[in-house]
Each structure stands twice: as C-alpha cells, then as structure tokens.
C-alpha cells in the first residue's frame, strides 16, 4: 500500500504542475474572476481550497492542531505565492508518503475537524480521501479553465503513468 500512496503523491504533484501551467497562461484576471461552476467562487478560490485542505489533512496526519477556521479561507490572493506554496505542499506530501511505514496504515488517527469536532479515521482511509479530494477539486478547476476560454491539460492518472515511460 505504501507504494500505491507514493505513486498517488507523485501523480498529485504532476497533475498540480500541469494545472498551474494552464492557469498561468490564462488572460489577465481570468483566474480570479467569479465563475458559475465554481463552488469556491473562482479558479483562485478552488486552488486555495485544495491547498488549504491538503495542509489541514497533512497537519492531522502529522499530529498538529488545526490552524484553519474555514474551508474557504483564502491563503493567497496572488498566483505566484499560491503556486510556490502548492509546490512546497506537494513536496511535503511526497516526503510523508516516502517515509510511510506500511504497519501504520491500518492505525486509527484522531483529529479535529475545521469545525472542532473530534473524529477518528483509519490512516489509509485519510490518505485515500486526501488524494480523492484533490482529484475532485482539480476536476472542478479543470472545468473552470475551460469556462475561462482556455484548453485545460489532460490530468488523468493513466496519462501520468504513460509519462513515466
């Protein structure tokens, strides 16, 4: 299972880089413009949410207390700062998965939700959620890039595997 999560962490970094490359080439203001299909109001809001949720889950996995009070908190208004933090978080996730102990994956993790509720979830299920959540919201951002008038890149996991050769 460790190898599976490490593969997903590498895929995640690959997909995020491709997505951010597409956003970088949008017309001025398109990334922050309100979008009808955006649950987090814009491409900027959606990408901020993905980063915030990743940080929240990684903090929980690493035993840190919650540092966010809302799932739509805006971490960065500007693209370059958000992109830089995204890369740092992707490295954090990769490092975490690289250092995973197979024996820990069936352990329960206790944590608090953003709303303060005490929860317990098995380690492997949290990691599965982390990667599934990213894919879900990257799909939304993908659609928003199309709505903004640009061609979004293919982000399917199979394309990542094929890129490895």
C-alpha positions in Angstrom: 0.0 0.0 0.0 2.9 2.4 0.7 3.9 2.1 -3.0 0.4 3.0 -4.1 0.2 6.1 -1.9 3.7 7.2 -3.1 2.5 6.8 -6.7 -0.5 8.9 -5.9 1.6 11.6 -4.3 3.8 11.7 -7.4 0.8 11.8 -9.6 -0.7 14.6 -7.5 2.5 16.8 -7.9 2.5 16.1 -11.7 -1.2 17.0 -12.1 -0.9 20.1 -10.0 2.1 21.4 -12.0 0.2 20.8 -15.3 -2.9 22.5 -13.9 -0.9 25.5 -12.6 0.8 25.8 -16.0 -2.6 26.1 -17.7 -3.7 28.7 -15.2 -0.5 30.7 -15.7 -1.5 31.2 -19.3 -5.0 32.5 -18.7 -5.8 36.0 -19.7 -5.2 38.7 -17.0 -7.8 38.4 -14.3 -9.4 35.2 -15.5 -8.1 33.1 -12.6 -9.8 35.3 -10.0 -13.0 36.1 -12.0 -16.2 34.7 -10.5 -17.3 31.5 -12.3 -20.8 29.9 -12.3 -19.5 26.4 -11.9 -17.1 27.3 -9.0 -18.1 26.1 -5.6 -15.3 28.3 -4.2 -16.2 31.3 -6.5 -13.2 31.2 -8.9 -10.2 29.2 -10.1 -8.2 31.1 -7.4 -10.7 30.1 -4.7 -10.7 26.5 -5.8 -6.9 26.2 -5.9 -6.7 27.9 -2.5 -9.2 25.4 -1.1 -7.2 22.4 -2.4 -4.1 23.7 -0.8 -5.9 24.5 2.5 -7.5 21.1 2.7 -4.1 19.4 1.9 -2.5 21.3 4.7 -5.3 20.5 7.1 -5.1 16.8 6.4 -1.3 16.7 6.5 -1.3 18.6 9.8 -3.7 16.0 11.2 -1.6 13.1 9.9 1.5 14.7 11.5 -0.3 15.4 14.8 -0.5 19.2 14.6 -3.5 21.1 15.9 -5.9 22.8 13.4 -4.8 26.1 12.0 -7.8 26.9 9.8 -11.3 28.0 10.8 -13.0 27.8 7.4 -12.6 25.5 4.3 -12.9 28.6 2.0 -10.2 30.6 3.7 -8.1 32.5 1.2 -4.4 31.6 1.7 -3.1 33.6 -1.3 -4.6 36.3 -3.5 -1.7 36.2 -6.0 -0.9 33.4 -8.3 2.8 33.1 -7.8 2.6 32.9 -4.0 -0.1 30.2 -4.3 1.9 28.3 -6.8 5.1 28.4 -4.6 3.1 27.1 -1.6 1.5 24.4 -3.7 4.9 23.1 -4.7 6.0 23.1 -1.1 2.9 21.2 0.0 3.4 18.7 -2.8 6.9 18.1 -1.6 5.6 17.7 2.0 3.1 15.1 0.8 5.7 13.2 -1.3 8.1 13.2 1.7 5.4 12.0 4.0 4.4 9.1 1.7 8.0 8.2 1.1 8.6 7.8 4.8 5.3 5.9 5.4 5.5 2.7 7.5 3.4 0.0 6.0 2.4 -1.1 9.5 0.9 2.4 10.3 -1.6 2.4 7.5 -4.2 0.4 9.5 -3.9 2.6 12.6 -6.6 5.0 13.6 -5.8 8.7 13.5 -7.6 11.0 16.0 -8.1 14.6 14.9 -10.4 17.6 15.0 -12.3 18.9 12.0 -12.1 22.5 11.0 -15.4 23.0 12.9 -13.7 21.5 16.0 -15.5 18.1 16.1 -13.4 15.2 17.4 -13.0 12.4 14.8 -11.2 9.1 14.3 -10.4 7.7 10.9 -8.0 4.9 9.8 -4.7 6.2 8.3 -5.0 4.6 4.9 -8.5 6.0 4.5 -7.4 9.5 5.3 -4.7 9.2 2.6 -7.2 7.9 0.2 -9.5 10.8 0.9 -6.6 13.3 0.6 -5.9 12.2 -2.9 -9.5 11.7 -3.9 -10.3 15.2 -2.6 -7.5 16.7 -4.7 -8.7 14.9 -7.8 -12.3 16.1 -7.3 -11.4 19.7 -7.0 -8.7 19.7 -9.7 -11.6 18.4 -11.9 -13.6 21.5 -11.0 -10.6 23.8 -11.7 -10.2 22.0 -15.0 -13.7 22.8 -16.0 -13.3 26.4 -14.8 -10.2 26.8 -17.0 -12.3 25.7 -20.0 -15.0 28.1 -18.9 -12.3 30.8 -18.9 -11.7 30.1 -22.6 -8.5 28.0 -22.4 -7.8 24.4 -23.2 -7.1 22.5 -19.9 -4.5 19.8 -20.0 -5.3 16.1 -19.6 -4.9 15.2 -15.9 -5.9 11.5 -15.8 -3.8 9.2 -13.7 -3.2 7.0 -16.8 -1.5 9.9 -18.6 0.8 10.4 -15.6 1.7 6.7 -15.8 2.3 6.9 -19.5 4.5 9.9 -19.0 6.8 7.8 -16.9 7.7 5.8 -20.0 
